[in-house]
Amino acid sequence: MADLRVNFLGVEFKNPVLASSGEPTFSLRNMQRVIENGAGGLVVKTLTDSESMKRLSAQTRWRFLDEKHQVCQGAIPRLFTMYGRTGLQDEATEVWLKEIEQAREMGDKEGCVVIGSIASTEVPGWVKLARMTEETGVRMMELNFGCPHSSQIEKTKTGMLVGQDKELASDIVKAITQNVSIPIIVKLTPQVADAVEIAEAVKKAGASAVTVMNRFVGFSVDVEKAEPYLYGSAGVGGPWVKPLSLRWVYQIYRDLGIPISGSNGAYDAQDVAEFMMAGATVVQMCSVIMAEGYGWIAKTIRELNDFLDRKGYKTAGEIVGIVAKKALTYAVMEEFPKEKAEVDQDLCNLCEKCVETCFYNVLKVEDGRLVVDECRGCGICTCVCPEGAIFLRGG
Ligand SMILES: Cc1cc2nc3c(=O)[nH]c(=O)nc-3n(C[C@H](O)[C@H](O)[C@H](O)COP(=O)(O)O)c2cc1C
């Protein structure tokens, strides 16, 4: 049995699997269900002082889409798309703060770290929400600089528009860190050219960690009805975005060394391990809990333990960043010896699938054999061959 405990911002988490800020943590009852299912932590649904972001929660709309981007009914595939929009917490501030405090007490008893989450529209508002959240006794707090919806309905910058503006983001972080003493985690948006730049700015401003990251904005077409799904653009995500998130996890880990909470694309224990190997210490889940229910958290934790045991890792902490450290630059890769495709003629059935998809035109059938000419070693043929007859040699 591997030791699943991880240390994030000086706090021990009993395991690295967290429920993200969102509908799975939208109420005390929801948070209780996260805690009961053994999560190492949870991030509360974002507390806001924005009336329009509260109102948007009454308009909440979600659809799981399948690989063809058609609405799922019953069976939700592993690589689902979650498409939709919602606002932030719409309970009265005092009510929500009370519930956060109750969840925090429950979490303290069960060893689940309850993390605050806030979003405002002006610097003084951010500070006020941060102070109120700190009073609930939470040990750390996320700043939601990644909400994909707020730009549509707010006149001042909030959500991802803050996450796109490093000066404003830094000003908010500075103001908050001068006024509260618990660690501040900035939740980034993927809707930027360079997430490392924003992470660096908020780190300099005093953030202790970053959550990488919130969802994208998308537009999905119902081709049969010739209409947009859900009337217009919306937040989009799902397990298929994982490599896009991991790219920023690994770069931020490598370039800044700031602690990272992973989010956006984790479906199961394998994904949790991938986020960790790329550099995240803890990993959040949201959409998959909405697709599969709270029991999925317990299953993920069990399967993470199985994975660590199978691979001989003694602790969850030891896998953090191990793959990020191995990532090479294109310049280094240029020095590598070339690989070349080779064919096992006994397995090849001469279907010519590889010939059709060799875009460097170096494969051909000659005298009843598949032959390889000046190969660049790109590897496409090894993927398309239905017989497993082509492999790469060298490199
Ligand atoms: C229904 C829903 C509500 C969300 N609400 C919030 C929120 O209030 N605050 C926040 O920071 N992120 C919110 N998010 C973003 C999630 O916390 C998470 O970052 C995102 O869904 C990507 O993770 P996933 O791939 O595990 O779903 C929400 C996401 C969904 C799907």
The ligand as a Gaussian input file, in Angstrom:
#p B3LYP/6-31G(d) Opt

LIG

0 1
 C      -20.360000      22.979000     -13.719000
 C      -19.048000      23.625000     -13.466000
 C      -18.970000      24.657000     -12.545000
 C      -17.751000      25.267000     -12.289000
 N      -17.688000      26.271000     -11.376000
 C      -16.487000      26.809000     -11.052000
 C      -16.380000      27.779000     -10.028000
 O      -17.357000      28.189000      -9.405000
 N      -15.143000      28.254000      -9.736000
 C      -14.007000      27.816000     -10.370000
 O      -12.902000      28.260000     -10.050000
 N      -14.092000      26.884000     -11.359000
 C      -15.284000      26.377000     -11.688000
 N      -15.367000      25.406000     -12.645000
 C      -14.126000      24.887000     -13.270000
 C      -13.669000      23.624000     -12.554000
 O      -13.287000      23.914000     -11.232000
 C      -12.494000      22.960000     -13.275000
 O      -11.375000      23.814000     -13.241000
 C      -12.811000      22.630000     -14.724000
 O      -14.088000      22.041000     -14.841000
 C      -11.772000      21.713000     -15.351000
 O      -11.643000      20.518000     -14.639000
 P      -12.340000      19.129000     -15.087000
 O      -11.702000      18.717000     -16.382000
 O      -12.015000      18.205000     -13.959000
 O      -13.788000      19.389000     -15.238000
 C      -16.582000      24.823000     -12.964000
 C      -16.677000      23.786000     -13.897000
 C      -17.880000      23.193000     -14.155000
 C      -17.927000      22.086000     -15.172000

